[in-house]
Amino acid sequence: MIDDCAKDTLHGRLRRDREALLWKLDGLSEYDSRRPLTATGTNLLGLVKHVAMVEARYFGEVFGRPSPEPLPRWQDSDGGDHWAAEDETRDQIIGFYRRTWEHSDATIDALPLDAPGHVPWWPESTPARHSNLFAIMVHVLGETVRHAGHADILREGLDGRTGLRPEHEQQIDEAARAAYRAKIERAAVTAARITA
């Protein structure tokens, strides 16, 4: 009973956060969805592509259920899963992510939480290299949440849009945001003077 509850809860959160990540692309131009927004090149479409690849590997190879999508060998990773090449369309990357969901969901549905898995790209010395579905679900959920959080900040920096889901989004009140930001800035300046 508790296993079913845990599995359903983790799976539900994963589904919710997948959608939240994709929503961060809504309404963006091709350029804004792809352009580097940090010094290390982090970009919104690249985050989606990366999380799709993470899911494909963890719910595929780890459990001997390889993704039906062609994936480069994990040993050959060169960072190309963090950005979209010129010949990759947004629809292709989103489609890959959605098809990965289907495969991942099938793995999650088919296996019990204690189903053994093996993560060959984790160091040999890592005890968790020999893992199970529960641990992998927690790991992938953590990756998805982490990168959805990155996407939140990147999207806010582009056009001010924030929120977890479209139904929770509110109209942007520029004056209220500016006043709130100024209040935080004043607190930071005051704290810096006190501790100096």
Phi and psi in degrees as a GROMACS rama.xvg file:
@    title "Ramachandran Plot"
@    xaxis  label "Phi"
@    yaxis  label "Psi"
@TYPE xy
-64.8776  -34.9909  ILE-2
-61.5259  -44.0864  ASP-3
-62.9181  -41.0815  ASP-4
-64.1597  -45.9457  CYS-5
-62.9186  -45.1879  ALA-6
-63.6497  -45.6842  LYS-7
-63.2913  -39.822  ASP-8
-65.9735  -49.3071  THR-9
-62.0367  -42.841  LEU-10
-65.6844  -41.0052  HIS-11
-62.3047  -42.802  GLY-12
-65.3999  -39.8786  ARG-13
-61.4856  -45.8524  LEU-14
-60.1252  -44.4667  ARG-15
-61.5739  -45.0294  ARG-16
-76.0474  -25.1504  ASP-17
-60.6838  -49.259  ARG-18
-62.6446  -39.5554  GLU-19
-60.7728  -42.2626  ALA-20
-62.617  -46.6347  LEU-21
-63.7542  -35.9334  LEU-22
-60.0492  -26.877  TRP-23
-65.4117  -13.3641  LYS-24
-90.0883  -16.8079  LEU-25
-56.366  129.125  ASP-26
78.4772  1.8916  GLY-27
-87.3379  149.012  LEU-28
-68.8243  164.337  SER-29
-58.1068  -43.4104  GLU-30
-63.3728  -49.9127  TYR-31
-65.2381  -28.944  ASP-32
-74.4085  -19.9114  SER-33
-110.3  -24.5428  ARG-34
-69.2332  147.721  ARG-35
-67.6733  129.631  PRO-36
-114.719  2.74329  LEU-37
-136.659  169.858  THR-38
-62.19  -25.4639  ALA-39
-93.812  3.40677  THR-40
91.2705  6.02242  GLY-41
-57.1767  134.351  THR-42
-145.485  158.655  ASN-43
-65.9293  -49.152  LEU-44
-66.3479  -33.2862  LEU-45
-64.5267  -36.5708  GLY-46
-62.7347  -42.3396  LEU-47
-62.7038  -46.02  VAL-48
-61.4707  -43.3899  LYS-49
-62.8857  -47.8943  HIS-50
-64.5108  -35.9924  VAL-51
-61.075  -43.3415  ALA-52
-66.575  -41.2889  MET-53
-57.62  -50.3349  VAL-54
-61.8477  -43.1972  GLU-55
-59.7149  -40.3918  ALA-56
-74.3929  -48.0384  ARG-57
-69.1141  -39.3182  TYR-58
-92.8094  3.10579  PHE-59
-110.147  -84.8899  GLY-60
-56.957  -38.84  GLU-61
-59.8996  -31.1217  VAL-62
-110.604  18.376  PHE-63
65.9449  28.0906  GLY-64
-125.473  67.2631  ARG-65
-53.258  146.058  PRO-66
-59.4447  140.066  SER-67
-70.6664  -13.6162  PRO-68
-82.419  143.23  GLU-69
-69.7749  127.664  PRO-70
-121.646  142.985  LEU-71
-66.1418  153.922  PRO-72
-61.5387  138.86  ARG-73
-60.9456  -28.3914  TRP-74
-66.6981  -21.8524  GLN-75
-98.2654  11.7986  ASP-76
-57.8744  129.131  SER-77
-126.756  15.328  ASP-78
87.4833  -1.22474  GLY-79
-66.8124  -12.2815  GLY-80
-85.6529  4.6475  ASP-81
-103.226  2.37781  HIS-82
-156.132  160.622  TRP-83
-98.4444  124.693  ALA-84
-70.8999  163.648  ALA-85
-56.1453  -34.3888  GLU-86
-90.8635  4.37688  ASP-87
-100.392  123.738  GLU-88
-87.6762  159.109  THR-89
-59.0991  -42.9873  ARG-90
-61.8611  -36.9851  ASP-91
-64.1693  -44.6579  GLN-92
-68.5619  -44.1887  ILE-93
-64.046  -41.2639  ILE-94
-61.011  -42.5159  GLY-95
-60.6399  -43.4972  PHE-96
-62.7529  -45.6665  TYR-97
-65.3983  -39.4562  ARG-98
-68.0934  -33.2252  ARG-99
-63.4278  -39.508  THR-100
-55.4907  -46.2455  TRP-101
-59.3504  -45.7278  GLU-102
-66.5065  -43.7966  HIS-103
-61.9938  -45.5619  SER-104
-60.9857  -37.5548  ASP-105
-65.2953  -40.1095  ALA-106
-63.1847  -47.6743  THR-107
-60.7448  -43.6614  ILE-108
-67.4697  -33.569  ASP-109
-81.1567  -23.9339  ALA-110
-111.74  147.794  LEU-111
-76.4076  161.555  PRO-112
-58.8892  -28.2176  LEU-113
-92.8993  10.8388  ASP-114
-59.9017  129.586  ALA-115
-72.6421  146.041  PRO-116
-139.456  160.634  GLY-117
-131.657  124.804  HIS-118
-104.278  93.6736  VAL-119
-67.9541  -20.7567  PRO-120
-87.7665  -4.79985  TRP-121
-83.1938  145.839  TRP-122
-56.0754  146.945  PRO-123
-55.2794  -32.7057  GLU-124
-76.8877  -8.83641  SER-125
-78.5146  116.259  THR-126
-59.6572  -32.4358  PRO-127
-75.1547  -1.42806  ALA-128
-55.563  -35.0181  ARG-129
-97.4317  104.801  HIS-130
-120.992  -163.167  SER-131
-147.168  172.933  ASN-132
-59.1466  -41.8076  LEU-133
-56.7366  -51.2329  PHE-134
-62.6762  -38.3399  ALA-135
-70.6981  -38.2517  ILE-136
-60.834  -43.8791  MET-137
-62.9494  -43.4639  VAL-138
-61.8705  -49.5677  HIS-139
-66.8513  -39.0508  VAL-140
-60.3827  -43.2416  LEU-141
-60.0477  -44.0895  GLY-142
-61.5228  -43.956  GLU-143
-65.5901  -45.6176  THR-144
-63.0521  -43.7605  VAL-145
-58.2974  -48.1942  ARG-146
-76.3507  -28.4345  HIS-147
-65.2191  -35.4286  ALA-148
-65.1065  -41.4264  GLY-149
-58.8189  -44.7757  HIS-150
-62.4394  -37.412  ALA-151
-55.8597  -50.2047  ASP-152
-66.6798  -43.5207  ILE-153
-62.0352  -43.6075  LEU-154
-66.5366  -40.8459  ARG-155
-60.3475  -38.6506  GLU-156
-66.904  -29.7522  GLY-157
-75.0557  -51.4136  LEU-158
-141.345  8.57482  ASP-159
84.8531  -4.65858  GLY-160
-72.2992  135.956  ARG-161
-135.429  170.039  THR-162
123.674  161.317  GLY-163
-87.6193  -38.1056  LEU-164
-141.62  154.895  ARG-165
-55.6337  -36.9949  PRO-166
-69.643  -12.7203  GLU-167
-101.477  -3.98702  HIS-168
-71.6185  137.914  GLU-169
-115.541  156.971  GLN-170
-59.5009  143.356  GLN-171
-79.346  123.037  ILE-172
-103.996  95.1434  ASP-173
-59.0855  -40.0528  GLU-174
-65.7896  -43.8385  ALA-175
-65.1867  -40.2635  ALA-176
-63.3352  -43.3645  ARG-177
-63.5845  -41.2798  ALA-178
-65.5993  -42.0384  ALA-179
-64.6173  -44.5729  TYR-180
-62.932  -41.9911  ARG-181
-62.3034  -38.2297  ALA-182
-61.7481  -43.7723  LYS-183
-67.1877  -40.4239  ILE-184
-61.4312  -44.3289  GLU-185
-59.9995  -43.0357  ARG-186
-62.7065  -39.8603  ALA-187
-65.9221  -43.7139  ALA-188
-63.8548  -44.1173  VAL-189
-63.2815  -45.7182  THR-190
-61.4702  -38.7654  ALA-191
-64.7214  -38.3441  ALA-192
-67.5608  -40.4824  ARG-193
-64.7968  -40.1492  ILE-194
-87.3537  -7.32803  THR-195
